[in-house]
Amino acid sequence: MDEHDVSTKINLEYAEEKICFSISDCSLDKKYSFWPLNKEQAKIFLHKLQYVEKLTWKQFANLSRKKGLTFEKQGAPNFNLISTQSTYEGNLMEQYYFHFRVESDKLFRVFGYQKQQFFCITHIDPSGKLNH
């Protein structure tokens, strides 16, 4: 993609907005929440969130898959996982589900969806075992 292309897998109304994170929909299941993170993983996780919050949705969507978003297709296991945790009340055509890697060379992933300018975190998978 060049700098003028924008993935239609994000809500284009917020493409130029900086990303903000929300944890209000994060799973309370200890396996997929903040609970299993050790101190080093928590530092790496927070560093990645701080980096992403400097980006617009357009910039994040245009990064390579290893550094940016992986879009979840409707009906796929990860899509369904996010959907069950989502509190978004918009119609299905306005739902944007994805995950990103916390470290590009590892399987530590964060799952969630876009709600306006927010990336709503639904699951944290530090071990890379979730549907992988």
N, C-alpha and C positions, 0 to 999 in steps of 0.2 A: 504494500500500500504506500502511496505517496502521502505527503503531508496534508493533501486536500481530501483524501478519502477518509470516510468515517464508517466504521462498522455499523450496520443497522441492527446489531445485536445489543446495542445500548439505547437508552431513551435519548433520542437526538435533541429533545427539548433542553436537556441538561449537559450536552456534549462539551460546552465551554465552561461548565462549573467545576470548581475544585471538588475533589472527592472528600467526603466526610464519612467516618465509620460509625456505625451504630451496633451495639451489642445486645440491644433489648430483645432480639429474637434468637440469641445464641442458645444452643441446646444446653439443657441442664444435666444431660447424660454425662457422667464424669469422663467417659472415653472420648467425647467429642466437644469438650468445653475447655476452659482455661486450666482446669484442675490438674491434668497430667503434665503440664509444662514444667520443666525444671527451670532453674534460674537462667541458664544460658539460652535455652529455647525462648524463654519469655523476653530476654533482651533482644534476640534476633527478630522475634515476632514484632515487638514494639518498634524496632528500627525500620522494619519493612513498612509498617503502617505509617510511620512518620514520612518515609520516602514517598509512598503512594499519595498521601494527603497533599503533597506539593504539585500533583498532577491534575489535569482536567480529565474528565471521562474520555474525551477524544484521545488524549495522549496515552492514557492507560490502555484503551482498546487497540491502539495502533502499535503497541509494543509487541515484540515476538512472544509467542506462546510461553516460552520458558521464563520470560520476565514480566509478562502481562497476564491478561485474562484468557481462560479457556472457557468457551461458551458451552452450556449444557443444553442438549437437545430435548425437546418435549418427549416424555415417555421413557427417557433413559434413567437408570438407577439414581444417578446424582441429581437429576432434575426432580425426581419424585422425593428424594430425601430433603432437598431444599424446600420444595412445595409444602411438605407436611409441617415444616417449622415456620413458614412464612405467615405473617399477619397482614400482608398486603391485600387490600380489598378491591383493587382494580381488576379489569377484565383480563383474561388469559393472554390476549394479544399484547398487553402492556407489561408483561412480566419478563424480566431479563435475569436469568440465572447463570451463574458462572462460579469458577474457582480460580485461585491464583496460587502459585508456589511462593512460599516465604523465602526459600533459597532456590535459585534456578537449577542447581545441580543435585537437589535432594527432593524427596517426596513430601516434605512438610507442606501441607496445603490448607487453605482457608476457603470455605464454601459460603455462598450467600447470594443475595440478589440486590438489584438496584431499585431503590424507592426514591424518586426525585434525585437529589444530588448525593444521597446516602448509599453507601455499600453496607447493607445489613448483613452482618455476619451471623450465619446459622450454625456452622460446624467448624471446628478446628481439628485438623488431623495431623498431629506432629509425626506420626510414624508412617504415614502413607498407606495405611491398610484399608481405608474406607473405599470400598468399591474400586479397588485397584488390582 
